[in-house]
């Protein structure tokens, strides 16, 4: 009986809604020297206090959802920007099209968010 209750509690927890994101993530990318070289800026803020999130390790990953496992950019470590809570990195994409950029955050909080990036020639 006790095992059944533990199993039922675990199943309920697995079906529960995920916790809200602890950090708000803004991603902006723009062409650098070419459309395939995207300079990205990430802004992180604490959702509870609204303060910039500093001291995080931010990594950018990009994949083409239309061609899974075929086109992926090399992950890039973003470096702290000029303003508190900002991080910058440059993605080298393989071709124009729709890309999904994953922003992976480690440090004071751990999280991952994805954003769509459309790249034109």
C-alpha positions in Angstrom: 0.0 0.0 0.0 2.8 2.4 0.9 4.6 1.7 -2.4 1.4 2.4 -4.3 1.0 5.8 -2.5 4.6 6.7 -3.3 4.1 5.7 -7.0 0.9 7.8 -7.1 2.7 10.8 -5.7 5.5 10.5 -8.1 3.1 10.2 -11.1 1.2 13.3 -9.9 4.5 15.3 -9.6 5.5 14.3 -13.1 2.2 15.5 -14.5 2.2 18.8 -12.6 2.8 22.0 -14.5 6.4 23.1 -14.6 7.5 25.8 -12.2 7.5 29.3 -13.7 10.8 30.6 -15.1 12.9 32.3 -12.4 14.7 34.5 -15.0 13.3 36.6 -17.8 15.3 36.2 -21.0 15.5 38.7 -23.9 17.4 37.7 -27.0 18.2 40.0 -29.9 20.4 39.0 -32.8 21.6 41.0 -35.8 23.9 40.3 -38.7 27.5 41.2 -38.1 29.8 41.0 -41.2 27.3 38.8 -43.1 23.7 37.5 -42.5 25.1 34.1 -41.4 27.3 35.7 -38.7 24.7 36.7 -36.1 25.8 38.9 -33.2 23.4 38.1 -30.3 22.8 40.0 -27.1 21.0 38.3 -24.2 19.5 40.2 -21.3 18.7 38.4 -18.1 16.6 39.7 -15.3 15.3 38.1 -12.1 11.5 37.7 -12.5 10.8 38.4 -8.8 12.9 41.5 -8.3 13.3 42.8 -11.8 17.1 43.2 -11.2 19.7 42.3 -13.8 21.1 38.8 -13.4 24.8 39.0 -13.2 27.4 36.2 -12.8 25.7 33.7 -15.0 27.3 31.5 -17.6 25.4 31.8 -20.8 25.8 29.5 -23.8 24.1 30.0 -27.2 23.1 27.0 -29.3 21.4 27.1 -32.7 19.7 24.4 -34.7 17.6 24.3 -37.8 14.3 22.7 -36.9 13.4 21.9 -40.5 16.6 19.7 -40.8 17.1 18.0 -37.4 20.6 16.8 -36.7 21.8 18.1 -40.1 22.4 21.8 -39.4 23.6 23.0 -36.0 25.9 25.9 -35.2 28.8 25.4 -32.9 27.8 26.4 -29.3 29.1 29.8 -28.2 29.9 31.0 -24.7 28.4 34.5 -24.3 30.6 37.0 -22.4 29.3 39.7 -20.1 28.2 42.9 -21.9 28.6 46.5 -21.1 25.4 46.7 -19.1 24.6 44.6 -16.0 22.7 41.4 -16.9 23.7 41.4 -20.6 25.7 38.8 -22.3 27.0 38.8 -25.9 28.1 36.1 -28.4 28.4 35.6 -32.1 26.8 32.6 -33.8 28.2 31.3 -37.1 25.3 29.8 -39.0 25.6 27.5 -42.0 22.8 28.8 -44.2 19.8 31.2 -44.3 16.5 30.0 -42.9 14.7 29.5 -39.6 16.9 28.7 -36.7 16.0 27.9 -33.1 18.4 29.5 -30.6 18.7 27.9 -27.2 20.0 30.2 -24.4 21.4 27.9 -21.7 22.0 29.6 -18.4 24.0 28.3 -15.4 25.3 30.0 -12.3 22.9 31.7 -9.9 20.1 30.0 -11.7 19.9 27.1 -14.2 17.5 27.5 -17.1 17.1 27.1 -20.8 14.8 29.1 -23.1 14.5 28.9 -26.9 13.7 31.7 -29.4 13.2 31.6 -33.2 15.6 33.4 -35.4 14.8 33.9 -39.1 17.9 34.6 -41.2 17.6 36.0 -44.8 20.4 36.0 -47.4 
